[in-house]
Amino acid sequence: MPNIEVITADATVNVQLPGAPPKREEVWISPLEVFFSQNVIYPLFSDGRSVDDAVRQIEALEVKEMDGQTEAGFMLKAPFPTTEAVRWCPKLRDGEGKPILDADGEERKGTEGLFTLDNRRLYALQRAAVSCYPRPYRIKVKVITDRYEVVRHLKKFRTRSNGFSISITEWNGTGRDNAKDFKVLRVWDWRSAVAQLDEGAGTSSSAAEAADSGNIGCWEYLDPEGVRRGPFSHWQMRQWFERKMLPPGLRIRPYVPGGSGAPKGGYTNSSSSNEDFRPVPDVFADAPSPFAPGWSPRATTSEGQFQVCAECGRQRLEGWIARGNWYCSTCWRKWEAAK
């Protein structure tokens, strides 16, 4: 089953003597051409500012030149520092860490490109770019070229989609997936957001709506063992289907985040039963083809307001009130584990 995870990389970069200042190469590029390096991100920056608020502060400008290096064009001016990235050509491995081989037995590699070190910034910039799509807006990116620094960053990369998409979530703990207890609040994949425009089957309003919410409709499926997998973007599912990577009898359903009424101990999908999973041909019986543009689920969210935990002081979404104070789910789990 297509549960792809990138866990190693081959980096071809410049060698630099230890102790020398870190080398940076500045390039102007569309944020839609930069890939995510992580699997999930938190909806707030480290200083507590909202990523959604930052999106609304990004300015789309028309300029005569960009730092005297490039021709006139359109640029995005963000309220945060310049994003950094590394050039990377990852090998592909499955969810168990085994190499994915081609027909000749050779290890397959993913897309070569720039992978960001600032995933929340890239998420915000991609949303701003999609709101202006198809007009090509660019951003300045500092590309790290020092070999030692590149390798140090690559060890932290955890993308499971080759950098095409990112999940926005509240998590508890870290691990190979960036999380061990978490609920996906949103999924972002700009290709899904603009697919209808590219196919000539939609208007700019659908892309603008996705950019405003930072969310796209997505799917989850049941694997042969009956385990739920996902959520995955509509665009990603379409790629898998067209490459015949999905079994004919695959059962899917739209992914719907659980709400604040989820039980202590974690989030759940709004439907805990597997009965509403349906075979792909049945879901798209009236569509031109399975996972056709315009036939994605409608994006939904159950996000509430952030509150400050009385125990740890962090801003969280999930939690409960006890003795007149609000406590986040992370602290609740620690207490329950200590019983």
N, C-alpha and C positions, 0 to 999 in steps of 0.2 A: 504494500500500500504506500502511497506517496506521502510519507512522513519524513520529509527531507530536512536534514540538519547539517549546517556547515560547522565543522569542528577543527579543521586544519587549513593551512594556507601556504602557498608558495609566493613569497614577496620578492620581486626584483627591484631593488632600490639602491641608491648610492651608498657607498661605504664612507663613513666619517670617523676620524680619530676620536677616541674617548676624551671628554673634557672640552671639546670644541662646542661653540654655541649651536643649538638645534637648528637644522636647516629647514627652511620653509620655502615653498614655491607657491606664489599667488596666481590663481587662475580665475577667470570669469566664466561661469557655467550656469546653465539652468538648474535649479534645485531638483527638477524632475529627472535629471541625469545623474544624480547622486543617490547612492544606496544606503539603506539602514544597516547598521552593524549589530543591532540588538534585536531581541525577540519582543520585549515589552518595554514600555516607558510609563512613568508616573505622570499624571496630568498636571503636576505642579513642578516648577523649577526648584532647585535646591534652596533658594531664598524664600520660598513660599508663594511666589507670584504664579498666577495662572497662565498656562500655555495658551488657553483660549483668549485671554486678554491680550497676550503678546501678538496673536494673529491680527487682532483688530488694530494694533498700533503699527503694523508693517505698512510702509508707504510704497506705492507703485509709481515710479518716476520715469520720465523720458529724459535722457541725458545726451549731450553732444559727444562726450567721450568718457571712458571709465579709467580713471587714474592715468590718463595719457597713454594707455597701452592698447586699448581696443577702440573700434569704431563706435559711432553713435548707436544708441539702442535703448532698451528698457531695462531698468534695474529695480530690485527690491531693497528698500532701506529698512533694516530691522532695529528694534530697540534693545538688542543684545549683541555681544561681541561676535566677530567673524567666526564662522564655523570652521573646524579643522577636519581633515580627511586623510586617508592613506590610499594608495593604489594597491589593489588586491585582486588576485585571481584564485578563488577558493576551490578546493576539491569538494565534491559532494559526497555526503555519507547519509545513511538512513538513520532512523530514530534510535537504532541500537548501536550506532557508531561504526557500522560496516561500510566499506567503500562501495559506491555505486559504479558498476562496470558497464561499458558499452558492449556491442555485439562481438567485438574482438578481444574482450577481456581486459581492456585498458580502463584505468580509472577516469571517470568523467569529471570535468571541471565546470564550475559555474561561470557566471558572467564576469568578465574582467572590467573593472571600473573603479570609481572613487567611492569609498565607504566612509561614511561620516563617523566622527568621534563624538558628535553632539546630536544625538538622535532627537531630543525634544526640539531643538532649534530647527533641524531639518523638517520635522513634522509640521511646525508652524510655517516654514517657508514654502513647503510644498502646497499647503492649503492656500496660501496667498497666491501662488502661481496658478493653481487650478481655478481660482476665482477670476483670473484674467485670461484663461485659456480660450483660444489657441495662441494669443499673442505671447511671444517668447520673452519672458523676463529672466534676467540673470542675477546671480549673486557672486560675491567674492568668496573664494574658498582658499584657505591656507593648506597646502598639501605638504605633509611631513615626508621628508626624503631621507632622514637619518636612519640607517638600517637598524641600529639598536633600539631606537625609540619606536620604530614601526613594529618590530617583533614584540616589544613590550605591550603594545596596544592590541596586536592580533590575538594574544592569549586571552583577552577579555571579550572577544567577539562571540556572540551567541545567536546570530540570525538563523532562523529555521526556514526562511523563504528566499534565500539568496539575496536578501536585502530589498526585495520588492515591496514588502508590506511591514507594518508595525502594529502591535496591539497596545492599546492604552488601558491601563489596569491599575488596580490597587492590590499590592501583593504583601505577602508575609514571608520573609525569609528569601534566601537565594539558592540557586542550584543551576543545573545545566540549562534549564529553560528560563533562567532569570527569576524563577518563582517556584514555590512548592504549594502555596495556598493562595489562589488568586481567582478573580473573576474578570473576564474580558469585558470592559465597559464599552469599548469601541474597537473597530478594526479600520485601519487606513491603508488604502492602496490607490494611488492616484490614477492608475490605469483603469480601474473599475469606475472611478468617478467620471472619466472623460470618454469611456468606451462608446457610448451612444453618439457623442459628437463625432468621433473618429469614423464611425460606421455610417454617418449621415442619417441616423435614426432618432436623434434627440436635439434638444436645444440647450443653450448655455445655462438655462435656469436649473437643470438637474445637476450640472457640475458646480454651480454656485451654491446650491443647497448643501451638497456634500462638503464643499470647502467651508461653509459656515458652521456646520455641525462637527466637522472633523471625523465623519463616520460614514461608512458605506455598508450596504446590506451584505450579509455573508451567510455561509452555509456550515453545517456540521453533518457528519455522516457516521454510520455504524460500520466498523471494520468486521472482518469475518468472525471475530470472537465476540461480537456484540458490544465492543467498547466504543464509546463516543469519541470522535476525533474532530478537532476544530476549535474555534471557527476559522474558516478559510474564505478569502475574498472570492467574489464571483469571477473575477478575471483569472485568479489562480486555478479555480475549479475548471474553468473553460480550457485553460492550457493543458491541464492534466487529461481532460476528456478528449481533446483533439489529438493528443499524443497516445491515446489508447492506454493510459496508465490507470484508468478506473475500471473495475470489473463491471460487466453488463448489468448485474443485479444490484449494484450499489444503491443503498437506501439513504436518502438525505432529508433534511428539513431546514428551514430558515433558523438561524441562530438568534435567540432572544435572551438578552442578559437577565439574570435573576434580579429581583427587586430587594428593597430594604427589608422585606418580610422574610427573607431567607433565614433558615435556622442558624443558631449559634454553631460555629465550627466551619462555616464557609458559605459560598454562594452556590446557587444551583440555577440551571436553566428553568425558565418559567414553567416548563412541563417536565416533570420528573419521569414520565413514562416514555418508552420507546415506541409506543403504538403509532405516533404520528410521523414516524420516518416512512417515506414512500420511495419506491423505485424511481430512478432518474427518468425513464420514459414516461411514467405516469405524471410526474411533476411538470414536465414540459410537453405534455400531449398537444397543446395548442400553440406551442412556440415554433418558430422556423427551424430551430435546432436546439439541442440541450445547451444551456448556459449561454444563450444568445444575448447580445447587448439589449438592455431594456427589460430583461426578464429576471433581474436580480431581486432578492428580497428587499423590502423597504427597511432602511436603517432604523433601528429602535434603540432606545437607551433608557435606563432606569436610574440614572445618576441623581443623587440628592445634593444637599449642601454639605460642604466640608465643615467639620466640627473639630475642636481641639480636645484631645484626650486628656482627662484629668490625671492620668497616671504618667504617660510618657511625654505629653505636651506636643505630640505630632498632630498635623492636620490629616484627618481620615474621613472616609465616606461611610464605612460600615462600622457599626458599634451599637451599644445598648446602654440604657440608663439604669443605674443602681445607686441607691442611697442619695438620690438627688444629683448625681454627677454622671456625665457621659464618658464611657470608656470604649476605646477602639477594639476591634475584633482581635487584633494582635495581642493585646494585653489579656483579653478574655481567654485566649487559647493558652497563654502561658500559665494563667491561674488554674485552668482546668487540667493542664498537663501535670501540674504540681500536686494535684489532689491524690 
